[in-house]
C-alpha cells in the first residue's frame, strides 16, 4: 500500500488510480491508510493476476506498477528470520509467479505507456532475469534508463546500470530493485 499511497500523493487526487491485490487484508489496510491520508483511490480490486475480470483494463493504463511478491531478501536487516526460510526452490517459484504477474500487467499498458517492475529483493533470478525474459518475449517494450529518470528528479545515481538496485550498504535503505519499461507505438 505504501507505493500506491505515494502514487496517489504524486497524482494529487487527479487521474485514476486502481490498486489490485489478491489479499483482502492488504486492500483493507490500503483503504484505511488512504482514508487517513486523504488519498483517493479510484478502484480497489481484489483479484489475482490471472483473473479474467481484469481483461477490461487491457490497453487502458498510462502506467502500471508491479510491486511483485518476492523473497524479500532486501529486508533481511529488519527481518533476519528470512535467511532461515530462503532456498533455491523459493527463487524458482517466485520467478515464475513474478513473470506471470508481469505478463498480465503488461496487457494493461497502452501504447506509449510505462510498466514498472519492483521487488524488495536483491536476487538476480527475481529481478534482472525476470526483466530480461520479459523483454525477450515482448519486443514492443523497451527498457528505460534508471539513471536518466533519477537525474530528472534531481538525484545523482551511484550506479549507471539501466536497472535500479538499491544496496543497503550503499544507501542505508532496504535492498530494492526496479526496472522501468516503455511500450512502443506500432512501427
URMOBEL-V652779 format. One record per pair of residues at least 6 apart in sequence whose C-alpha atoms are under 7 Angstrom apart, sorted by the first residue. I is the first residue (numbers start at 1). GAP is how many residues later the second one is. If there is no record, write none. Layout:
BEGIN
[[I;GAP] [I;GAP]]
END
This chain:
BEGIN
[[1;29] [5;29] [5;34] [8;31] [8;32] [9;30] [13;26] [13;27] [16;26] [17;24] [17;25] [17;26] [18;23] [18;24] [18;25] [18;26] [19;24] [19;25] [19;26] [20;24] [20;25] [20;26] [20;27] [21;6] [21;24] [21;25] [21;26] [21;27] [22;24] [22;25] [22;26] [23;23] [24;22] [27;17] [34;6] [49;52] [49;55] [50;54] [57;51] [58;49] [58;50] [58;51] [59;48] [59;49] [59;50] [59;51] [60;48] [60;49] [60;50] [61;47] [61;48] [61;49] [61;52] [62;47] [62;48] [62;51] [62;52] [63;46] [63;50] [63;51] [63;52] [64;41] [64;45] [64;50] [64;51] [64;52] [65;50] [65;51] [65;52] [66;36] [66;50] [66;51] [66;52] [67;50] [67;51] [67;52] [68;30] [68;50] [68;51] [69;29] [70;24] [70;49] [70;50] [70;51] [71;50] [72;48] [72;49] [73;9] [73;47] [73;48] [73;49] [74;46] [74;47] [74;48] [74;100] [74;101] [74;102] [75;45] [75;99] [75;100] [76;6] [91;34] [91;35] [94;32] [95;30] [95;31] [95;35] [99;31] [106;9] [109;6] [111;72] [111;73] [111;74] [112;70] [112;71] [112;72] [112;73] [113;69] [113;70] [114;66] [114;67] [114;68] [114;69] [115;65] [115;66] [115;67] [116;62] [116;63] [116;64] [116;65] [117;61] [117;62] [117;63] [118;59] [118;60] [118;61] [119;57] [119;58] [119;59] [120;55] [120;56] [120;57] [121;54] [121;55] [121;56] [122;53] [122;54] [122;55] [127;50] [135;6] [140;43] [140;44] [141;40] [141;41] [141;42] [141;43] [142;39] [142;40] [142;41] [143;37] [143;38] [143;39] [144;18] [144;36] [144;37] [144;38] [145;17] [145;18] [146;16] [146;17] [146;18] [147;10] [147;13] [147;15] [150;6] [150;7] [163;15] [163;16] [164;13] [164;14] [164;15] [165;11] [165;12] [165;13] [166;9] [166;10] [166;11] [167;8] [168;6] [168;7]]
END
